[in-house]
Amino acid sequence: MTVTEILEKIKNARKAQGFTQAEMAQKLAITQTQYSNYESGRSEITLRKLLKITEILDLELFASRPFMEDQDFETILKTLGKYR
């Protein structure tokens, strides 16, 4: 799963649960613009914020990890780690 795929999964989950970007931003104590930038990939998201988003949306991004190559998973974690 790429970072783009992760962001798309978050966006789809948010919409499916009926949350607006403004509501998500409020839950994260950030502006709607910042949330929009995270979701679109225009701004780098911290790992802490990513985990909070997955908690709010009850979303397991890495549920399919056993089906991923370890190297792919490690690459994703390293990429996300840059955003802390």
Contacts in CASP RR format, 6 or more apart in sequence:
PFRMAT RR
TARGET T0000
AUTHOR 0000-0000-0000
METHOD contacts of the structure
MODEL  1
MTVTEILEKIKNARKAQGFTQAEMAQKLAITQTQYSNYESGRSEITLRKL
LKITEILDLELFASRPFMEDQDFETILKTLGKYR
1 9 0 8 1.000
1 61 0 8 1.000
1 62 0 8 1.000
1 64 0 8 1.000
1 68 0 8 1.000
1 72 0 8 1.000
1 76 0 8 1.000
2 76 0 8 1.000
3 41 0 8 1.000
3 76 0 8 1.000
3 79 0 8 1.000
3 80 0 8 1.000
4 41 0 8 1.000
6 50 0 8 1.000
6 61 0 8 1.000
6 76 0 8 1.000
7 38 0 8 1.000
7 39 0 8 1.000
7 40 0 8 1.000
7 41 0 8 1.000
9 59 0 8 1.000
9 61 0 8 1.000
10 39 0 8 1.000
10 53 0 8 1.000
10 54 0 8 1.000
10 57 0 8 1.000
10 59 0 8 1.000
10 61 0 8 1.000
11 39 0 8 1.000
13 57 0 8 1.000
13 59 0 8 1.000
14 21 0 8 1.000
14 24 0 8 1.000
14 39 0 8 1.000
14 57 0 8 1.000
17 57 0 8 1.000
19 56 0 8 1.000
19 57 0 8 1.000
21 32 0 8 1.000
21 35 0 8 1.000
21 36 0 8 1.000
21 39 0 8 1.000
22 32 0 8 1.000
22 35 0 8 1.000
24 35 0 8 1.000
24 53 0 8 1.000
24 56 0 8 1.000
25 31 0 8 1.000
25 32 0 8 1.000
25 34 0 8 1.000
25 35 0 8 1.000
27 52 0 8 1.000
27 56 0 8 1.000
28 35 0 8 1.000
28 49 0 8 1.000
28 52 0 8 1.000
28 53 0 8 1.000
28 56 0 8 1.000
30 49 0 8 1.000
34 43 0 8 1.000
36 42 0 8 1.000
37 43 0 8 1.000
38 45 0 8 1.000
38 49 0 8 1.000
38 53 0 8 1.000
44 82 0 8 1.000
44 83 0 8 1.000
45 53 0 8 1.000
45 80 0 8 1.000
45 83 0 8 1.000
46 83 0 8 1.000
46 84 0 8 1.000
47 80 0 8 1.000
47 81 0 8 1.000
47 83 0 8 1.000
47 84 0 8 1.000
48 84 0 8 1.000
50 61 0 8 1.000
50 80 0 8 1.000
50 83 0 8 1.000
53 59 0 8 1.000
54 60 0 8 1.000
54 61 0 8 1.000
62 68 0 8 1.000
62 73 0 8 1.000
62 76 0 8 1.000
65 73 0 8 1.000
END
